[in-house]
Amino acid sequence: MVASIGKIASPSQGVGYFEKDGYYDRDDGAHREASAWAGRGAAALGLEGPVDPDRFRSVLEGEVPGGRRLGRKELGGGIVHQPGRDVTLSAPKSVSLMAMAAGDDRIVEAHDRAVAATMGWIERNAVETRMRDPATGAMVRAGDQKMVAATFRHDTSRNLDPQLHTHCVIANMVQGGDGKWRTMVDDGCLE
C-alpha cells in the first residue's frame, strides 16, 4: 500500500472535493456505504457508520461539543482553523485490477482491513497535540490522543482506471485523556 498526505485547505474545499468526485454522494447509497468514521475521537463524538456530509463539514470546521470551535483567534475575533489532513492509502495497480476488474471482493475486504490497521497505527503513533507541562510550564508534545477521521473508499482514478484507494481525512481535532479537545501539532508526522 502506498500513502500520500496532503493538507485540506478549507472545510468547504474538503467537503466539495469528496462530493464532486463521488467519494460520497448524498443520493447514492453505495457511495455512502463506502465511507466510515474512524478513530477513538469519532467514537467519543458518537460518530459511526457512513459519513454524514453535514457532520463532516462541522468536524472539518473544528466544532466540538459544547458549541466551542477549535482554532487560533484572530485580532478581529474570528477563528482560523486548519481542517486537517487527507492521508490517501492506495493499493498497487495489479491489486486494483484484481479487485475491480476481476471483481474479487476479498481484495477489497483485505484493503479495508489494511486501511483500518494503518489508521490505528496513525492514531497511536502520529497524532499529537501541544499541552502545557504542569511542572515546567513549557509547551510539549503530547501523544495518546483520540483521533477523529472519516474514510472514503474509491475504486477508480480520475482517469477512470481501476485504482482501489481510500481517502482518510484526519480532522484537526483530538481529545486528550483529560477530555479536552485540542488541535493537532501542525509540524508532526502527518506533514
Legacy VTK file of the C-alpha trace (Angstrom):
# vtk DataFile Version 3.0
C-alpha trace
ASCII
DATASET POLYDATA
POINTS 191 float
0.000 0.000 0.000
1.224 3.490 -0.826
0.386 6.510 1.335
0.249 10.122 0.222
-0.505 13.003 2.556
-1.986 16.384 1.751
-3.426 19.332 3.627
-7.078 20.234 3.286
-7.207 23.964 2.576
-10.706 24.686 3.922
-13.763 22.802 5.188
-15.758 23.678 2.062
-12.863 22.567 -0.162
-12.700 19.259 1.702
-16.422 18.569 1.585
-16.741 19.846 -2.003
-13.893 17.627 -3.188
-15.439 14.460 -1.808
-18.921 15.345 -3.104
-17.696 16.385 -6.566
-15.594 13.294 -7.161
-18.286 10.964 -5.877
-16.425 9.894 -2.745
-19.773 10.291 -1.154
-22.948 11.427 -2.729
-25.968 12.470 -0.741
-28.242 10.443 -3.026
-26.092 7.369 -3.715
-26.271 4.631 -1.074
-23.293 2.712 -2.488
-21.010 5.729 -2.195
-22.277 6.497 1.302
-21.649 2.874 2.359
-18.039 3.174 1.114
-17.468 5.863 3.757
-16.983 5.421 7.501
-15.958 7.297 10.619
-12.732 6.172 12.280
-10.768 6.851 15.431
-11.437 6.912 19.152
-12.289 10.622 18.910
-15.019 9.901 16.378
-16.413 7.284 18.746
-16.295 9.820 21.605
-18.415 12.157 19.451
-20.884 9.362 18.678
-19.851 9.279 15.007
-20.218 5.836 13.488
-21.291 4.233 10.234
-21.388 6.116 6.925
-20.151 9.704 6.914
-22.876 12.330 7.020
-21.835 15.307 4.823
-23.163 17.967 7.210
-21.458 16.440 10.245
-18.272 16.011 8.197
-18.281 19.734 7.402
-18.723 20.678 11.084
-15.845 18.373 12.069
-13.597 19.998 9.439
-14.626 23.393 10.814
-13.375 22.330 14.257
-16.744 22.257 16.012
-16.574 20.292 19.268
-19.231 19.505 21.896
-20.444 22.465 23.886
-20.502 24.822 20.890
-16.777 25.540 21.053
-14.751 25.890 17.866
-11.067 24.969 17.734
-8.518 27.244 16.119
-6.406 30.337 16.513
-8.209 33.545 17.408
-7.591 36.490 15.095
-7.392 40.115 16.179
-10.876 40.799 14.794
-12.372 37.986 16.865
-12.641 35.398 14.096
-11.149 31.926 14.348
-8.674 30.430 11.886
-8.842 26.647 11.832
-6.870 24.303 9.594
-9.323 21.492 8.730
-6.945 18.528 8.699
-5.032 16.100 6.503
-6.003 13.741 3.705
-3.991 10.527 4.004
-4.698 8.551 0.828
-3.902 4.839 1.028
-3.655 3.234 -2.425
-3.354 -0.398 -3.466
-0.853 -1.255 -6.224
-2.256 -1.291 -9.778
-2.146 -5.116 -10.027
-4.137 -5.416 -6.799
-6.609 -2.798 -8.012
-7.105 -4.690 -11.280
-7.840 -7.940 -9.460
-10.226 -6.225 -7.074
-12.069 -4.020 -9.533
-11.795 -5.598 -12.992
-11.918 -9.209 -11.769
-14.494 -8.386 -9.084
-12.643 -10.062 -6.201
-14.372 -8.735 -3.079
-11.824 -10.500 -0.850
-9.221 -8.000 -2.031
-11.461 -5.049 -1.204
-12.048 -6.528 2.266
-8.278 -7.000 2.729
-7.724 -3.399 1.623
-10.306 -2.190 4.162
-8.566 -4.179 6.934
-5.189 -2.708 5.923
-6.672 0.810 5.993
-8.137 0.194 9.468
-4.788 -1.134 10.737
-2.934 1.851 9.271
-5.383 4.314 10.797
-4.956 2.606 14.164
-1.182 2.968 13.841
-1.522 6.653 12.925
-3.750 7.293 15.939
-1.323 5.526 18.310
1.921 6.899 16.869
1.478 10.047 14.787
-1.428 12.084 16.145
-0.175 14.606 18.702
-1.137 17.913 20.238
0.682 20.501 22.322
-0.016 20.894 26.014
1.494 22.913 28.804
3.705 20.781 31.062
2.473 21.459 34.621
5.973 21.003 36.061
7.876 23.327 33.714
5.176 25.498 32.161
6.671 24.759 28.738
4.589 23.651 25.764
5.334 19.998 24.998
4.088 17.437 22.500
1.530 15.002 23.848
0.589 11.736 22.198
-2.130 9.264 23.165
-4.815 11.486 21.669
-8.193 10.371 20.338
-8.373 11.000 16.585
-11.425 11.965 14.515
-11.269 10.722 10.929
-13.560 9.968 8.011
-12.640 7.385 5.389
-13.839 7.294 1.788
-13.056 4.204 -0.321
-12.990 4.676 -4.060
-12.317 2.227 -6.862
-11.208 4.337 -9.833
-8.698 7.047 -10.583
-9.699 10.391 -12.053
-8.966 8.837 -15.448
-11.500 6.107 -14.578
-8.816 3.398 -14.440
-9.198 0.761 -11.717
-7.482 2.207 -8.643
-8.511 0.918 -5.229
-7.727 3.653 -2.715
-9.121 5.168 0.449
-9.019 8.826 1.427
-8.602 9.026 5.202
-9.447 12.568 6.262
-7.922 13.167 9.680
-9.629 16.150 11.233
-7.563 18.739 13.074
-9.187 17.900 16.384
-8.088 15.468 19.073
-9.333 14.623 22.514
-6.855 14.024 25.320
-7.130 11.848 28.395
-8.374 14.908 30.289
-11.433 15.040 27.997
-10.423 18.376 26.434
-10.488 18.916 22.677
-7.434 20.492 21.047
-5.908 20.896 17.603
-3.156 18.609 16.354
0.505 19.552 16.190
0.923 21.135 12.744
4.518 20.024 12.179
4.186 16.354 13.048
4.370 13.092 11.151
1.310 13.963 9.068
3.121 16.771 7.274
LINES 1 192
191 0 1 2 3 4 5 6 7 8 9 10 11 12 13 14 15 16 17 18 19 20 21 22 23 24 25 26 27 28 29 30 31 32 33 34 35 36 37 38 39 40 41 42 43 44 45 46 47 48 49 50 51 52 53 54 55 56 57 58 59 60 61 62 63 64 65 66 67 68 69 70 71 72 73 74 75 76 77 78 79 80 81 82 83 84 85 86 87 88 89 90 91 92 93 94 95 96 97 98 99 100 101 102 103 104 105 106 107 108 109 110 111 112 113 114 115 116 117 118 119 120 121 122 123 124 125 126 127 128 129 130 131 132 133 134 135 136 137 138 139 140 141 142 143 144 145 146 147 148 149 150 151 152 153 154 155 156 157 158 159 160 161 162 163 164 165 166 167 168 169 170 171 172 173 174 175 176 177 178 179 180 181 182 183 184 185 186 187 188 189 190
